[in-house]
Amino acid sequence: MVLGLITLFRRFFDWQGKLGRFLSQHSYTVYVIHIPIVVFLGVALKGIEIEALLKFLVVAVIAIPTCFAAAYLIRKTPGASRIL
């Protein structure tokens, strides 16, 4: 099944749009900076009494765009795109 999925995606999904290109260009920077953002959001939502899975989903929905926005701003600084 895995080999079939690899072949399927290689054959029919071998393209990248503007969003995919943006996400791939900033993915390493997100990898480097995501921990402080996720921890900050977790601490900020500490007082909210909801189920753990729901709180995880809330943090994920907020953290993912925040991380990519921060990565975009970081990579816009001169010289940062060569490092990250």
C-alpha positions in Angstrom: 0.0 0.0 0.0 2.8 2.4 0.9 4.6 1.8 -2.5 1.3 2.3 -4.3 0.8 5.7 -2.5 4.3 6.8 -3.3 3.7 6.0 -7.0 0.2 7.7 -6.9 1.6 10.9 -5.4 4.6 11.0 -7.6 2.5 10.6 -10.7 -0.5 12.8 -10.0 0.6 15.3 -7.3 4.0 16.3 -8.6 3.3 20.1 -8.6 3.6 23.0 -6.2 1.5 26.1 -6.1 2.3 29.5 -4.5 1.2 28.4 -1.0 3.2 25.2 -1.2 6.3 27.1 -2.4 5.9 29.6 0.5 5.5 26.9 3.1 8.5 24.9 1.8 10.7 28.0 1.7 9.9 28.8 5.3 9.7 25.3 6.8 13.2 25.2 8.2 12.8 28.5 9.9 9.5 27.3 11.4 11.2 24.2 12.6 13.8 26.3 14.4 11.5 28.9 16.0 8.3 26.9 16.7 9.1 25.7 20.2 9.0 29.1 22.0 5.8 30.1 20.1 4.0 26.9 21.1 5.2 27.1 24.7 4.1 30.7 24.9 0.6 29.8 23.6 0.3 26.9 25.9 1.1 29.0 28.9 -1.1 31.8 27.7 -4.1 29.4 27.5 -3.3 27.7 30.8 -6.3 29.3 32.5 -8.8 28.0 29.9 -10.6 24.9 31.2 -11.3 22.7 28.2 -10.4 19.2 27.2 -6.7 18.6 26.5 -7.3 17.5 22.9 -9.4 20.6 22.2 -6.8 22.8 23.8 -4.2 21.1 21.6 -6.3 21.9 18.5 -6.8 25.5 19.5 -3.0 26.0 20.1 -2.2 24.3 16.8 -4.7 26.5 14.8 -3.1 29.6 16.3 0.5 28.4 16.3 0.8 27.3 12.7 0.0 30.6 11.0 1.9 32.5 13.7 5.0 30.4 13.2 4.9 30.9 9.4 4.3 34.6 9.8 7.2 34.9 12.2 9.4 32.9 9.8 8.4 35.2 7.0 9.4 38.2 9.0 12.6 36.7 10.2 13.7 35.7 6.7 13.0 39.2 5.4 15.8 40.6 7.6 19.0 41.1 5.7 21.3 38.0 5.7 18.8 35.8 7.6 17.7 33.9 4.4 21.2 32.7 3.8 21.4 31.2 7.3 17.8 29.9 7.5 
